[in-house]
Amino acid sequence: MTPEPNAAVSAVSAVAKEATPALETCPICGSVRLLALRCKVICQGCRTILQSCADL
């Protein structure tokens, strides 16, 4: 029985999600209003870019 290609992709994406923890609150102002735009995470409270494309 050969492994399915989708299984390997799922395993890689699961590891990637663990490597970059999701932000829940802004470390600057403590707001929970975070906006994910493409590969950026921006705090809507203080307008700080918390994660950029270069961080990925």
C-alpha positions as CSV (number, residue, x, y, z in Angstrom):
1,M,0.0,0.0,0.0
2,T,1.5,3.3,-1.1
3,P,1.0,6.5,0.9
4,E,-1.2,9.1,-0.7
5,P,0.5,12.4,-1.8
6,N,-2.1,14.4,0.1
7,A,-1.1,12.7,3.4
8,A,2.5,14.1,3.0
9,V,1.2,17.6,2.3
10,S,-1.1,17.4,5.4
11,A,1.8,16.3,7.6
12,V,4.0,19.2,6.3
13,S,1.3,21.8,6.8
14,A,0.6,20.5,10.3
15,V,4.3,20.9,11.2
16,A,4.3,24.4,9.7
17,K,1.4,25.4,11.8
18,E,3.1,24.2,15.0
19,A,6.3,26.0,14.0
20,T,4.6,29.4,13.8
21,P,2.2,29.8,16.7
22,A,-0.9,31.9,16.0
23,L,-1.1,35.2,17.7
24,E,-4.1,35.7,19.9
25,T,-3.4,39.1,21.5
26,C,-1.2,42.0,20.5
27,P,2.0,42.1,22.7
28,I,2.1,45.9,22.3
29,C,-1.4,47.0,23.4
30,G,-3.1,43.7,24.4
31,S,-5.9,44.0,21.9
32,V,-7.5,40.8,20.6
33,R,-8.5,42.6,17.3
34,L,-5.9,41.1,15.0
35,L,-6.3,41.2,11.2
36,A,-4.6,38.7,8.9
37,L,-4.0,40.1,5.5
38,R,-2.3,37.6,3.2
39,C,0.9,36.9,5.1
40,K,0.8,39.8,7.5
41,V,-0.9,40.1,10.9
42,I,-1.8,43.6,11.9
43,C,-3.2,44.8,15.2
44,Q,-6.3,46.9,14.7
45,G,-5.9,48.5,18.1
46,C,-2.4,50.1,17.6
47,R,-1.8,49.4,13.9
48,T,1.4,47.5,14.6
49,I,2.5,44.9,12.1
50,L,3.0,41.8,14.3
51,Q,4.0,39.3,11.6
52,S,5.2,40.0,8.1
53,C,5.8,38.0,5.0
54,A,9.5,37.8,5.9
55,D,8.7,36.0,9.1
56,L,7.3,33.0,7.3
